[in-house]
Structure formats: C-alpha cells, structure tokens
Amino acid sequence: MEYSPFCDVWYFYGRFIPHVDNICYFCNCNLDGCQWVPTSFNIGVQRRLKACGCRYHDTNQNINNNIMDLLQQIVERAKADKQRIVLPEALEERTLRAADRVLADDIADIILIGNPTEIHKMAEARALKNIDKATIIDPENNPKSEEYATLLAELRKKKGMTIEQARELVKNPLYLGCMIIKTEGADGQISGALSTTGDTLRPALQIIKCAPGVTCVSGAMLLITQAKEYGENGVVVMGDVAVTPVPDVDQLAQIAVTTAETAKSVAGFKEPRVAMLSFSTKGSASHEVVSKVAEATKLAKQRAPQLKIDGELQADAALVMSVGQKKAPGSAIAGNANVLVVPNLEVGNIGYKLVQRLGNAIAIGPILQGIARPVNDLSRGCSVDDIYYMVAITACQAQDAKKEE
C-alpha cells in the first residue's frame, strides 16, 4: 500500500474547498480518521495526512506558493505606509484575535469600537498581549458623539433624519466607524463577522459615499490558479462578483475602472490589462447585451484614457494568446488580460465559483470597491486569518485612495 502525500482541505472566507462529504476531491479517499497536520504557513488552510492506495501527488504546492507570495506582498505594502483601520466588532473573539496579530506584526493602526473594560477583559482572558496598542472607542461614552450626530443629521437631512435619530445611530459601532472615517480619524473599516452585508454597506454609502465619479459599488475577486501562463503569473482579478446585479453601460464602465484600480492596489499589478467579457468577440455576435459591453468599453476608455482595456472579448480570446490572435488580431489585451470584467453579477458569481471548484483555484474576496474610503465585508464564517489579511488588503486600498485625491 502506498501513502498519498497530502489530501488538501482548503478553507477560505468560510468556505470549504474542495472537500465534499468527507471525500478528498483530488484522490477520492475517505477522510474519516485522518490526522490533522499543521502547515508551515497560516492563511486559513488546513491539511490532513491520509494513508491510502491513491497516486495523488500534491499538485497544489505551486498554488500554495502563489498564495503566500501574494499575501506576503500585500502585508509588506500595508506595513510600508501604515493606515488606521476600524474594527467595529471588537467584542467578537475572532476579530479581537486578528487585531492582536495585526498590532503584533505592525501592519496597521487599529481602532476598536466597544466597551473598553470588556475588551481588555477578553484580551486578558485570551492572553492577547498587543491590544493595549489599539485605540479603543466606547460608543456609549464617546466625547465626540454630539459632533458626529450633528454631522450625520446634516448629511441625512434630505432623507428626513432628525438629530435624535442621529444621536442613536452614532452609538451603533458600524455607523460610528464610518463617522470616524468621514471626519478623517481613520482610513478604512472591516466588519461582517457578526453583521450582514447590508448592515456593513448601508452606513458606508450613507456617510462615506462613493468615490468621485463613481455611482455604484462593486466587488472584485482575486483568483489564484496553477495556470501561470494566464493573467499575472496565474493570478486574475475579476469584477463584479458581489454587488450590482445588472449594471448599465455607465456602471459597467465604472466597474472596469475600479476593478483595475483594485488589481493595482491589492494584487500589486503594475499594469492592469482589462478584458470586457461577453459571448462575442469584436462583433462576432449581435445582441443588445453585446452592444452594452462594447459601449461600456468605449466609456471606460474615456473615463480612464491611460487604462489598457479592450472589448468585447470572449473569455478564451481574453486569456489564451493563440485564440486572441485569431479572434481579435491587433488587440493588446486579447490573450494577455489579467483583469476580467463580466457583463453582470450572475456571470461573475457563477464564473468565479466554477473556476474555484472545477479549476482548483483559490478565491480571495470579495473586495469592495467604489467607496471613497475602503469598507470591506467579511463572511460570518470567517477565520482569524481572513480578518488579518483583510486588514492588510483594506490598508492597501486606503493607500491607493489617498493617492487618487
């Protein structure tokens, strides 16, 4: 009997990949009774060693290295220009543990929202030695509450908000965090370990609002694959995968520009090359949805003349050089794209999950984009590692947002 090397069980952002019904995706071993083996890195990935008769050989080592390289680059960029990141769910254990690690590694300055006595009690009980380095703001006893309430009432007066309603809202940690950002006391916020996406986005859109020239928020996904010949050494950024169901021409153009910006600020692409995807390449099919993509491509070029972008392109024409040369000769993007913009949310959500499951890719995100200052949403099934790396990602976005001013 032979020993299979490692049966990988990926866990990222609350999702198990690609483990189904306790069967190893790669070698079909039954994983009952497997021994957990700690990895030499810590990014929410766990592995189990299994003795079996299969011949699977850890083909995912390259993708492991790709993930670590990318995440380490993100952390180093965050460290190089520290940003102030609000964690409004400070009394949530995973959040507090992540904050402790961020502070220990000097990645960002952390602002925790919650009762200081309770936060310190939790930190002491869990031997978290770095929480004292954080700024802690008590929403029930905040000397700036009236200032924030007055500003919030002014921002929302057209919607009929009263000062009394504003005073109550600024006690809500999610609203308070956004008010701190609005008054330039912080640079970004992360929540979602306890809150819904709607609760995370609502105060951000009401208070921080969209970036100049942007009217829609979207979400980008970093896809890390073993196919290094595609994208940027196997890394592709895709948008929108999270927010806007059916973007119009203007919104689709905005998504193209903001996804390219995310590719630069988070994935570290020096030169985003954007493909506007469709089921048609350069007029090979005629349909109103094809026309929408073509018009959005033209508009995106007008919005960002320096951006390298082309469309409409089919996915194979965007990624595969030989196909791109045949279907779109003369295109600088065809066969060379590292940013993929899909025509609607349905395509984006389905597409990244197919690549994730069938293509054995790792998906990092969604990373929200289009807000004037970064506000990111976590899965309620997130790990400490997810929060830790999302702090670094948010810090990189904040750095980029300041450069754009």
C-alpha positions in Angstrom: 0.0 0.0 0.0 1.3 3.5 -1.0 1.0 6.6 1.0 -0.7 9.6 -0.6 1.2 12.8 0.2 -1.4 15.3 1.3 -5.1 15.5 0.8 -5.8 19.2 0.9 -8.8 20.8 2.5 -8.9 24.4 1.7 -10.8 26.8 4.0 -11.0 30.4 2.9 -13.6 33.0 3.8 -15.9 30.5 5.4 -15.9 28.1 2.5 -14.5 24.6 2.4 -12.8 23.9 -0.9 -12.7 21.3 -2.4 -13.8 18.9 0.3 -17.2 17.3 -0.2 -18.9 14.7 2.1 -15.6 13.9 3.7 -14.1 12.7 0.4 -10.8 14.1 -0.9 -11.5 16.0 -4.0 -8.2 15.1 -5.6 -7.9 11.3 -4.9 -11.4 10.3 -3.7 -10.0 9.0 -0.4 -12.4 8.8 2.5 -11.0 11.2 5.0 -12.6 9.7 8.2 -10.0 9.3 10.8 -7.4 11.5 9.1 -4.8 13.2 11.3 -4.7 17.0 11.1 -1.3 18.1 10.2 -0.3 21.7 10.9 1.1 23.6 7.9 4.2 25.8 7.9 2.1 28.8 7.0 -1.1 30.2 8.3 -3.7 31.5 5.8 -6.8 29.7 6.7 -5.5 26.5 5.0 -5.6 23.2 6.8 -4.2 19.8 5.6 -4.8 16.2 6.5 -2.4 13.3 6.1 -4.0 10.1 4.8 -2.7 6.7 4.1 -4.4 5.3 1.1 -3.9 3.5 -2.2 -4.2 6.5 -4.5 -1.4 8.1 -6.5 -2.3 11.8 -5.9 0.9 13.9 -5.7 0.4 17.3 -4.0 0.0 19.3 -7.3 -1.2 22.3 -5.3 2.2 23.2 -4.0 2.7 25.8 -6.7 -0.7 27.4 -5.8 0.3 27.4 -2.1 3.4 29.3 -3.0 1.4 31.7 -5.2 -1.0 32.5 -2.3 1.8 33.0 0.1 3.7 35.2 -2.2 0.7 37.4 -3.0 -0.4 37.7 0.6 3.1 38.5 1.8 3.3 41.2 -0.8 0.0 42.7 0.4 1.2 42.6 4.0 4.5 44.3 3.1 2.7 47.1 1.2 0.5 47.6 4.2 3.4 47.8 6.5 5.3 50.3 4.3 2.6 53.0 4.9 0.5 52.1 7.9 -3.2 53.1 7.8 -5.8 53.4 10.5 -8.3 50.6 10.3 -11.6 50.5 12.3 -12.8 47.1 13.6 -16.3 47.9 14.9 -17.0 44.3 16.1 -14.3 44.4 18.7 -16.1 42.2 21.2 -16.2 39.3 18.6 -13.4 36.9 19.5 -12.0 36.3 16.0 -11.9 40.0 15.4 -10.1 40.6 18.6 -7.5 37.9 18.0 -6.9 39.2 14.4 -6.4 42.7 15.9 -3.8 41.4 18.3 -1.9 39.8 15.4 -2.1 42.9 13.2 -0.8 45.0 16.1 2.0 42.5 16.9 3.1 42.5 13.2 2.8 46.3 12.9 0.6 46.1 9.8 -1.9 48.8 10.7 -3.0 51.1 13.5 -6.2 49.5 14.9 -9.3 51.3 16.2 -11.5 49.0 18.2 -15.1 50.0 19.0 -16.6 48.6 22.1 -16.7 48.8 25.9 -13.0 49.2 26.9 -13.4 47.2 30.1 -15.0 44.2 28.3 -12.4 44.4 25.5 -9.5 44.4 28.0 -11.1 41.6 30.0 -11.5 39.4 26.8 -7.9 40.2 25.8 -6.5 39.2 29.2 -8.5 36.0 29.3 -7.1 35.0 25.9 -3.5 36.2 26.6 -3.7 38.8 23.8 -0.7 40.9 24.6 -1.0 43.7 22.0 -4.5 45.0 22.4 -3.2 47.9 24.6 -1.6 49.3 21.4 -5.1 49.8 19.8 -7.2 52.9 20.2 -10.5 51.9 21.9 -13.6 54.0 21.5 -16.6 53.3 23.7 -19.8 54.0 21.6 -21.8 54.6 24.8 -19.4 57.1 26.2 -17.8 58.9 23.3 -16.8 62.6 23.8 -17.3 63.2 20.0 -20.9 61.7 19.9 -22.6 65.1 19.6 -20.2 66.2 16.9 -20.8 63.1 15.0 -24.6 63.2 15.5 -24.7 66.8 14.2 -22.8 65.9 11.1 -24.8 62.8 10.5 -28.1 64.7 10.8 -26.8 67.2 8.3 -25.7 64.5 5.8 -29.1 62.8 6.0 -31.4 65.8 6.4 -32.8 65.4 2.9 -33.9 61.9 4.0 -35.6 63.3 7.0 -33.2 62.3 9.7 -33.6 64.1 13.0 -30.8 64.9 15.5 -32.4 62.5 17.9 -32.2 59.7 15.4 -28.6 60.6 14.6 -27.7 60.5 18.3 -28.9 56.9 18.5 -27.2 55.9 15.2 -23.7 57.1 16.2 -23.9 54.6 19.1 -24.1 51.8 16.5 -20.5 50.7 16.0 -20.9 50.3 12.2 -22.2 53.9 11.9 -19.6 55.2 14.4 -16.8 53.7 12.5 -17.9 55.4 9.3 -18.3 58.7 11.1 -14.7 58.3 12.3 -13.6 57.8 8.7 -15.7 60.7 7.5 -14.0 63.1 9.9 -10.6 61.8 8.9 -9.9 59.9 12.1 -9.5 56.6 10.3 -8.8 55.3 6.8 -10.9 52.2 6.4 -13.2 49.7 8.1 -13.9 46.0 8.2 -17.0 44.2 9.6 -19.2 41.3 8.8 -18.1 38.7 11.4 -21.3 39.5 13.1 -23.1 41.8 10.7 -24.9 41.3 7.4 -23.5 42.7 4.1 -26.4 45.2 4.1 -25.6 46.4 7.6 -22.0 46.8 6.6 -22.7 48.7 3.3 -25.6 50.9 4.5 -23.6 53.3 6.7 -20.7 53.4 4.3 -22.9 54.5 1.5 -24.9 57.0 3.6 -21.8 58.6 5.3 -18.6 57.9 3.3 -20.4 57.7 0.0 -18.9 56.6 -3.4 -15.6 57.8 -4.7 -15.7 60.8 -7.0 -17.0 59.9 -10.4 -18.4 56.6 -9.1 -22.1 55.9 -8.5 -22.1 52.1 -8.0 -20.2 49.8 -5.6 -18.9 46.5 -6.8 -16.8 43.6 -5.6 -13.6 42.2 -7.0 -12.3 38.6 -6.6 -8.6 37.6 -6.7 -8.4 34.2 -8.4 -5.1 32.4 -7.9 -4.6 29.4 -10.2 -1.9 26.9 -11.1 -2.1 28.1 -14.8 0.8 30.6 -14.6 0.5 31.3 -18.4 -2.8 33.1 -17.7 -3.3 36.5 -16.1 -0.4 37.7 -14.0 1.6 34.6 -13.3 -1.6 32.7 -12.6 -3.4 35.5 -10.8 -6.5 37.1 -12.3 -8.8 39.8 -10.8 -12.5 39.6 -11.7 -15.3 42.0 -11.1 -18.2 42.5 -10.4 -18.8 39.3 -8.3 -20.7 40.7 -5.4 -22.9 43.8 -5.5 -24.5 45.2 -8.7 -26.9 42.6 -10.3 -27.4 44.2 -13.8 -25.1 47.1 -14.4 -26.0 49.6 -17.1 -23.4 50.9 -19.6 -22.1 53.6 -17.2 -22.0 51.3 -14.2 -20.2 48.6 -16.2 -17.6 51.2 -17.3 -17.1 52.2 -13.6 -16.7 48.6 -12.6 -14.0 48.2 -15.2 -12.0 51.2 -13.9 -12.4 50.3 -10.2 -11.5 46.7 -10.7 -8.3 47.8 -12.5 -7.6 50.0 -9.5 -8.1 47.1 -7.2 -5.7 45.0 -9.3 -3.1 47.7 -8.8 -3.6 48.5 -5.1 -4.3 45.0 -3.8 -2.9 42.4 -6.2 0.0 44.6 -7.0 -0.3 44.6 -10.8 1.9 47.2 -12.2 -0.1 47.2 -15.5 -3.7 46.1 -15.3 -4.9 44.8 -18.7 -8.7 44.8 -18.7 -10.8 42.5 -20.9 -14.5 43.3 -21.1 -16.1 39.9 -21.4 -19.1 38.8 -23.5 -20.2 35.8 -25.6 -19.0 37.8 -28.6 -15.6 38.9 -29.7 -15.4 42.1 -31.7 -18.8 41.8 -33.3 -18.9 38.1 -33.9 -22.4 38.1 -32.5 -25.1 40.7 -32.5 -27.2 41.3 -29.4 -28.2 44.2 -27.1 -26.0 42.8 -24.2 -23.0 42.6 -26.6 -23.6 46.2 -27.5 -23.8 47.2 -23.9 -20.3 45.7 -23.3 -18.9 47.4 -26.3 -20.3 50.8 -25.3 -19.1 50.3 -21.7 -15.6 49.7 -23.1 -15.6 52.9 -25.0 -16.9 54.8 -22.0 -14.2 53.3 -19.7 -11.5 54.4 -22.1 -13.0 58.0 -21.9 -13.1 57.8 -18.1 -9.5 56.4 -17.8 -7.6 57.2 -21.0 -4.4 55.7 -19.6 -6.1 52.3 -18.8 -5.3 49.4 -21.1 -8.7 47.9 -21.9 -10.4 46.2 -24.8 -13.7 44.5 -25.5 -16.0 42.9 -26.2 -13.9 39.7 -25.9 -14.9 36.1 -25.2 -13.1 34.6 -22.2 -10.8 32.4 -24.3 -9.9 35.3 -26.5 -9.0 37.3 -23.4 -6.8 34.7 -21.8 -5.3 32.5 -24.5 -2.8 34.1 -26.8 -3.3 31.8 -29.7 -7.1 32.3 -29.6 -6.8 36.0 -29.0 -4.6 36.5 -32.1 -7.1 34.7 -34.2 -10.3 36.3 -32.9 -9.0 39.8 -32.2 -5.9 40.4 -34.2 -4.1 43.6 -33.3 -5.6 43.7 -29.8 -3.1 44.5 -27.0 -5.4 42.8 -24.5 -6.6 39.7 -26.3 -4.6 36.7 -24.9 -2.9 38.9 -22.4 -5.6 40.0 -20.0 -5.1 40.0 -16.2 -8.4 41.7 -15.2 -11.7 40.3 -16.3 -14.9 42.4 -16.2 -18.1 40.4 -16.6 -21.3 41.8 -18.0 -23.4 41.2 -14.9 -23.3 39.8 -11.4 -24.9 36.5 -12.4 -22.0 35.7 -14.7 -19.4 37.0 -12.2 -20.7 34.9 -9.2 -21.2 31.7 -11.3 -17.9 32.2 -13.1 -15.6 32.6 -10.2 -17.2 29.7 -8.4 -16.7 27.4 -11.4 -13.1 28.4 -11.6 -12.8 27.9 -7.9 -14.4 24.4 -7.9 -13.5 22.9 -11.3 -10.3 24.8 -11.9 -9.0 24.3 -8.3 -8.3 28.0 -7.9 -8.3 29.9 -4.7 -10.6 32.9 -4.5 -9.8 35.8 -2.2 -12.6 38.3 -1.7 -14.9 39.8 -2.4 -13.0 43.1 -2.1 -15.5 46.0 -2.1 -14.6 48.9 -4.5 -16.0 52.2 -5.4 -16.4 53.7 -1.9 -14.5 56.9 -1.2 -12.7 55.1 1.6 -12.4 51.3 1.8 -15.1 49.5 3.8 -14.9 45.7 3.5 -17.3 42.9 4.3 -16.4 39.6 5.9 -18.2 36.3 5.8 -19.8 35.5 9.1 -18.0 32.2 8.9 -14.6 34.0 8.5 -11.5 32.9 10.3 -8.9 34.9 12.3 -6.6 34.7 9.2 -9.3 36.1 6.9 -9.7 39.1 9.1 -6.0 39.6 9.5 -5.4 39.6 5.7 -8.4 41.7 5.0 -7.0 44.4 7.3 -3.9 44.4 5.1 -6.0 44.5 1.9 -8.1 47.3 3.3 -4.9 49.2 4.2 -3.6 48.9 0.6 -6.9 50.2 -0.7 -6.7 53.1 1.7 -3.2 54.0 0.5 -4.4 54.0 -3.1 -7.5 56.1 -2.3 -5.3 58.8 -0.8 -3.1 58.8 -3.9 -6.2 59.4 -6.1 -7.2 62.6 -4.2 
